[in-house]
Amino acid sequence: MAVQWIREHYRRAFRVEELASLAGMSESAFYRNFQAVTAMSPIRFQKQIRLQQARLLLAAGPGDVTGVSRHVGYESPSRFSREYRRRFGVPPSHDAATPASRSSVHPGR
């Protein structure tokens, strides 16, 4: 239930106690159970969903990186860029480029 809730509401901030209450558990029990199912914390799971969605949006066409970062729930474009680069190994501006410019900058990709 909590995994689905995060998938549906990934753009909004939440507190673990809010999800624990929805699941009818204490915070500590919820956190342990969530981590057992997903192998990550609820906040890290949300970050992963946000970054995956951002990558899909950027790949769909040339995009405004700042606009995409805000669309997926980041308040800080610089934080979004750092986390995106850490997750995917390239800055979001790379994935926002047109396919033609990507292949000319990084042949074979």
PASE-408607 format. One line per 3 residues: for each residue x, y, z of N, C-alpha, C, O. Coordinates in nm, 2 decimals, always signed. Example, Ala and Ser with C-alpha at 12.3 -4.5 7.8 and 13.67 -1.06 7.14 Angstrom:
<rs>
+1.32:-0.57:+0.78:+1.23:-0.45:+0.78:+1.32:-0.33:+0.78:+1.42:-0.33:+0.85; +1.28:-0.22:+0.71:+1.37:-0.11:+0.71:+1.29:+0.00:+0.79:+1.34:+0.11:+0.80
</rs>
This chain:
<rs>
+0.08:-0.12:+0.00:+0.00:+0.00:+0.00:+0.09:+0.13:+0.00:+0.06:+0.22:-0.08; +0.19:+0.13:+0.08:+0.27:+0.25:+0.09:+0.35:+0.27:-0.03:+0.38:+0.38:-0.08; +0.40:+0.16:-0.09:+0.48:+0.17:-0.22:+0.39:+0.23:-0.32:+0.43:+0.32:-0.40
+0.27:+0.19:-0.34:+0.17:+0.24:-0.44:+0.14:+0.39:-0.41:+0.14:+0.47:-0.50; +0.13:+0.42:-0.28:+0.10:+0.56:-0.24:+0.22:+0.65:-0.29:+0.19:+0.76:-0.34; +0.34:+0.61:-0.26:+0.45:+0.69:-0.30:+0.46:+0.70:-0.45:+0.49:+0.81:-0.51
+0.43:+0.59:-0.53:+0.43:+0.60:-0.67:+0.33:+0.70:-0.72:+0.36:+0.77:-0.82; +0.22:+0.71:-0.66:+0.11:+0.80:-0.71:+0.13:+0.94:-0.66:+0.08:+1.03:-0.72; +0.21:+0.96:-0.55:+0.23:+1.09:-0.49:+0.37:+1.13:-0.49:+0.41:+1.21:-0.40
+0.46:+1.08:-0.57:+0.60:+1.10:-0.56:+0.64:+1.25:-0.57:+0.75:+1.28:-0.52; +0.56:+1.33:-0.62:+0.60:+1.47:-0.64:+0.59:+1.55:-0.50:+0.65:+1.66:-0.49; +0.51:+1.50:-0.41:+0.49:+1.58:-0.29:+0.57:+1.53:-0.18:+0.60:+1.41:-0.16
+0.61:+1.62:-0.09:+0.68:+1.58:+0.03:+0.59:+1.51:+0.12:+0.47:+1.53:+0.13; +0.65:+1.42:+0.20:+0.57:+1.34:+0.30:+0.66:+1.31:+0.42:+0.78:+1.32:+0.41; +0.60:+1.28:+0.53:+0.67:+1.23:+0.65:+0.64:+1.09:+0.67:+0.53:+1.04:+0.64
+0.74:+1.02:+0.71:+0.73:+0.87:+0.73:+0.62:+0.84:+0.83:+0.54:+0.74:+0.81; +0.60:+0.93:+0.93:+0.49:+0.90:+1.02:+0.35:+0.91:+0.95:+0.26:+0.84:+1.00; +0.34:+0.99:+0.85:+0.21:+0.99:+0.77:+0.19:+0.86:+0.70:+0.07:+0.81:+0.71
+0.29:+0.80:+0.64:+0.27:+0.67:+0.58:+0.25:+0.56:+0.68:+0.17:+0.47:+0.66; +0.32:+0.57:+0.79:+0.30:+0.47:+0.90:+0.16:+0.47:+0.95:+0.10:+0.36:+0.97; +0.10:+0.59:+0.96:-0.03:+0.60:+1.01:-0.13:+0.54:+0.90:-0.22:+0.47:+0.94
-0.11:+0.57:+0.78:-0.19:+0.51:+0.67:-0.18:+0.36:+0.67:-0.28:+0.29:+0.64; -0.07:+0.30:+0.70:-0.05:+0.16:+0.71:-0.09:+0.10:+0.84:-0.09:-0.03:+0.85; -0.12:+0.18:+0.94:-0.17:+0.13:+1.07:-0.05:+0.07:+1.15:-0.07:-0.03:+1.22
+0.07:+0.13:+1.14:+0.19:+0.08:+1.21:+0.26:+0.19:+1.28:+0.23:+0.31:+1.25; +0.34:+0.15:+1.37:+0.43:+0.25:+1.43:+0.53:+0.29:+1.33:+0.55:+0.22:+1.23; +0.60:+0.41:+1.35:+0.70:+0.45:+1.25:+0.81:+0.35:+1.24:+0.86:+0.32:+1.13
+0.86:+0.29:+1.35:+0.97:+0.20:+1.35:+0.93:+0.07:+1.28:+1.01:+0.02:+1.20; +0.81:+0.02:+1.30:+0.77:-0.10:+1.24:+0.75:-0.08:+1.09:+0.78:-0.16:+1.00; +0.69:+0.04:+1.05:+0.67:+0.07:+0.91:+0.80:+0.08:+0.84:+0.82:+0.02:+0.73
+0.90:+0.15:+0.90:+1.03:+0.17:+0.84:+1.09:+0.03:+0.81:+1.14:+0.01:+0.70; +1.09:-0.05:+0.91:+1.15:-0.19:+0.90:+1.08:-0.27:+0.79:+1.15:-0.33:+0.70; +0.95:-0.27:+0.79:+0.88:-0.34:+0.69:+0.90:-0.29:+0.55:+0.91:-0.36:+0.45
+0.90:-0.15:+0.53:+0.92:-0.09:+0.40:+1.06:-0.13:+0.35:+1.07:-0.16:+0.23; +1.15:-0.12:+0.44:+1.29:-0.15:+0.40:+1.31:-0.30:+0.36:+1.38:-0.33:+0.27; +1.23:-0.38:+0.43:+1.24:-0.53:+0.40:+1.18:-0.56:+0.26:+1.23:-0.64:+0.19
+1.08:-0.48:+0.22:+1.01:-0.50:+0.09:+1.09:-0.44:-0.02:+1.10:-0.50:-0.13; +1.14:-0.32:+0.00:+1.20:-0.24:-0.11:+1.35:-0.23:-0.11:+1.41:-0.19:-0.21; +1.41:-0.27:+0.00:+1.56:-0.26:+0.02:+1.61:-0.12:+0.03:+1.72:-0.09:+0.00
+1.52:-0.03:+0.06:+1.56:+0.11:+0.07:+1.46:+0.18:+0.16:+1.35:+0.13:+0.19; +1.50:+0.30:+0.21:+1.41:+0.38:+0.29:+1.30:+0.44:+0.21:+1.31:+0.45:+0.08; +1.18:+0.48:+0.27:+1.08:+0.55:+0.19:+1.12:+0.67:+0.12:+1.08:+0.69:+0.00
+1.21:+0.75:+0.18:+1.26:+0.87:+0.11:+1.35:+0.84:+0.00:+1.34:+0.90:-0.11; +1.43:+0.74:+0.01:+1.52:+0.70:-0.10:+1.44:+0.64:-0.21:+1.47:+0.66:-0.33; +1.33:+0.56:-0.18:+1.24:+0.51:-0.28:+1.18:+0.62:-0.36:+1.17:+0.62:-0.48
+1.13:+0.72:-0.29:+1.07:+0.84:-0.35:+1.17:+0.91:-0.45:+1.13:+0.94:-0.56; +1.29:+0.92:-0.40:+1.39:+0.99:-0.48:+1.42:+0.91:-0.61:+1.43:+0.96:-0.72; +1.42:+0.78:-0.60:+1.44:+0.69:-0.72:+1.33:+0.71:-0.82:+1.35:+0.72:-0.94
+1.20:+0.71:-0.77:+1.09:+0.73:-0.85:+1.10:+0.87:-0.92:+1.07:+0.88:-1.04; +1.13:+0.97:-0.85:+1.14:+1.11:-0.90:+1.25:+1.11:-1.01:+1.22:+1.17:-1.12; +1.36:+1.05:-0.99:+1.47:+1.06:-1.09:+1.44:+0.98:-1.21:+1.47:+1.02:-1.32
+1.37:+0.86:-1.19:+1.33:+0.78:-1.31:+1.23:+0.86:-1.39:+1.24:+0.86:-1.52; +1.14:+0.92:-1.33:+1.03:+1.00:-1.40:+1.10:+1.12:-1.47:+1.06:+1.15:-1.59; +1.19:+1.18:-1.41:+1.26:+1.30:-1.47:+1.34:+1.25:-1.60:+1.33:+1.31:-1.70
+1.40:+1.13:-1.59:+1.48:+1.08:-1.70:+1.38:+1.05:-1.82:+1.42:+1.08:-1.93; +1.27:+1.00:-1.79:+1.17:+0.97:-1.89:+1.12:+1.10:-1.96:+1.11:+1.11:-2.08; +1.10:+1.20:-1.88:+1.05:+1.33:-1.93:+1.16:+1.39:-2.02:+1.13:+1.45:-2.12
+1.28:+1.39:-1.97:+1.39:+1.45:-2.05:+1.42:+1.37:-2.18:+1.45:+1.43:-2.28; +1.40:+1.24:-2.18:+1.42:+1.16:-2.29:+1.31:+1.18:-2.40:+1.33:+1.15:-2.51; +1.19:+1.22:-2.35:+1.08:+1.23:-2.44:+1.10:+1.35:-2.54:+1.03:+1.36:-2.64
+1.19:+1.44:-2.51:+1.21:+1.55:-2.60:+1.30:+1.65:-2.53:+1.31:+1.65:-2.40; +1.35:+1.74:-2.60:+1.43:+1.85:-2.54:+1.35:+1.92:-2.44:+1.23:+1.95:-2.46; +1.41:+1.93:-2.32:+1.33:+1.99:-2.21:+1.41:+2.09:-2.13:+1.53:+2.10:-2.13
+1.33:+2.16:-2.05:+1.38:+2.25:-1.96:+1.42:+2.18:-1.83:+1.33:+2.13:-1.76; +1.54:+2.16:-1.80:+1.59:+2.08:-1.69:+1.53:+2.14:-1.56:+1.48:+2.06:-1.47; +1.53:+2.27:-1.54:+1.47:+2.32:-1.42:+1.32:+2.29:-1.41:+1.27:+2.26:-1.30
+1.25:+2.31:-1.52:+1.11:+2.28:-1.52:+1.08:+2.13:-1.49:+0.99:+2.10:-1.42; +1.16:+2.04:-1.54:+1.14:+1.90:-1.52:+1.17:+1.87:-1.37:+1.10:+1.80:-1.30; +1.28:+1.93:-1.32:+1.31:+1.91:-1.17:+1.19:+1.95:-1.08:+1.16:+1.88:-0.99
+1.13:+2.07:-1.11:+1.02:+2.11:-1.03:+0.90:+2.02:-1.06:+0.82:+2.00:-0.96; +0.88:+1.98:-1.18:+0.76:+1.89:-1.21:+0.77:+1.76:-1.13:+0.66:+1.71:-1.09; +0.89:+1.71:-1.11:+0.89:+1.58:-1.04:+0.91:+1.60:-0.88:+0.92:+1.50:-0.81
+0.91:+1.73:-0.84:+0.90:+1.75:-0.70:+1.02:+1.81:-0.63:+1.02:+1.82:-0.51; +1.13:+1.84:-0.71:+1.24:+1.90:-0.65:+1.22:+2.05:-0.63:+1.18:+2.12:-0.73; +1.26:+2.11:-0.52:+1.25:+2.25:-0.50:+1.38:+2.32:-0.54:+1.38:+2.43:-0.58
+1.49:+2.24:-0.54:+1.62:+2.29:-0.57:+1.68:+2.23:-0.70:+1.71:+2.11:-0.70; +1.69:+2.31:-0.81:+1.74:+2.25:-0.93:+1.89:+2.20:-0.91:+1.92:+2.10:-0.98; +1.97:+2.27:-0.83:+2.10:+2.22:-0.81:+2.11:+2.09:-0.74:+2.19:+2.00:-0.77
+2.02:+2.07:-0.64:+2.01:+1.94:-0.57:+1.96:+1.83:-0.67:+2.02:+1.72:-0.67; +1.87:+1.86:-0.75:+1.82:+1.77:-0.86:+1.93:+1.73:-0.95:+1.95:+1.61:-0.98; +2.01:+1.83:-1.00:+2.12:+1.80:-1.09:+2.23:+1.71:-1.02:+2.28:+1.61:-1.08
+2.26:+1.74:-0.89:+2.36:+1.65:-0.82:+2.31:+1.51:-0.81:+2.38:+1.41:-0.84; +2.18:+1.49:-0.77:+2.13:+1.36:-0.75:+2.11:+1.29:-0.88:+2.13:+1.16:-0.88; +2.07:+1.36:-0.98:+2.06:+1.30:-1.11:+2.19:+1.24:-1.16:+2.20:+1.13:-1.21
+2.29:+1.33:-1.15:+2.43:+1.29:-1.20:+2.48:+1.17:-1.12:+2.54:+1.07:-1.17; +2.45:+1.17:-0.99:+2.49:+1.06:-0.90:+2.42:+0.93:-0.94:+2.49:+0.82:-0.94; +2.30:+0.94:-0.97:+2.22:+0.82:-1.01:+2.25:+0.77:-1.15:+2.26:+0.64:-1.17
+2.26:+0.86:-1.25:+2.27:+0.81:-1.39:+2.41:+0.83:-1.45:+2.44:+0.78:-1.56; +2.50:+0.90:-1.38:+2.64:+0.92:-1.43:+2.65:+1.03:-1.53:+2.76:+1.05:-1.58; +2.55:+1.10:-1.56:+2.55:+1.22:-1.65:+2.46:+1.33:-1.60:+2.37:+1.30:-1.52
+2.49:+1.45:-1.63:+2.40:+1.56:-1.58:+2.27:+1.55:-1.66:+2.26:+1.50:-1.77; +2.16:+1.60:-1.60:+2.03:+1.60:-1.67:+2.03:+1.67:-1.80:+1.96:+1.64:-1.89; +2.12:+1.77:-1.81:+2.13:+1.84:-1.94:+2.17:+1.75:-2.05:+2.13:+1.77:-2.17
+2.24:+1.65:-2.02:+2.28:+1.55:-2.13:+2.16:+1.48:-2.18:+2.15:+1.46:-2.30; +2.07:+1.44:-2.09:+1.96:+1.36:-2.13:+1.85:+1.45:-2.19:+1.75:+1.41:-2.25; +1.86:+1.58:-2.16:+1.76:+1.68:-2.22:+1.80:+1.72:-2.36:+1.72:+1.78:-2.43
+1.92:+1.69:-2.41:+1.97:+1.72:-2.54:+1.89:+1.64:-2.64:+1.83:+1.54:-2.61; +1.89:+1.69:-2.76:+1.82:+1.62:-2.87:+1.90:+1.49:-2.90:+2.02:+1.49:-2.88; +1.84:+1.39:-2.95:+1.91:+1.26:-2.98:+2.03:+1.29:-3.08:+2.13:+1.22:-3.07
+2.01:+1.38:-3.18:+2.12:+1.41:-3.27:+2.24:+1.47:-3.20:+2.35:+1.43:-3.23; +2.22:+1.56:-3.11:+2.33:+1.62:-3.04:+2.40:+1.52:-2.94:+2.52:+1.52:-2.92; +2.32:+1.43:-2.89:+2.37:+1.33:-2.80:+2.47:+1.23:-2.87:+2.57:+1.20:-2.83
+2.42:+1.19:-2.99:+2.51:+1.10:-3.07:+2.63:+1.17:-3.12:+2.74:+1.10:-3.13; +2.63:+1.30:-3.15:+2.75:+1.36:-3.19:+2.85:+1.39:-3.08:+2.97:+1.40:-3.10; +2.80:+1.41:-2.96:+2.88:+1.44:-2.84:+2.94:+1.31:-2.79:+3.06:+1.30:-2.75
+2.86:+1.20:-2.79:+2.90:+1.08:-2.73:+2.87:+0.97:-2.83:+2.77:+0.90:-2.82; +2.96:+0.95:-2.93:+2.94:+0.85:-3.03:+2.93:+0.71:-2.96:+3.00:+0.68:-2.87; +2.84:+0.63:-3.02:+2.83:+0.49:-2.97:+2.73:+0.48:-2.86:+2.71:+0.37:-2.81
+2.68:+0.59:-2.81:+2.58:+0.58:-2.70:+2.44:+0.56:-2.75:+2.34:+0.55:-2.68
</rs>
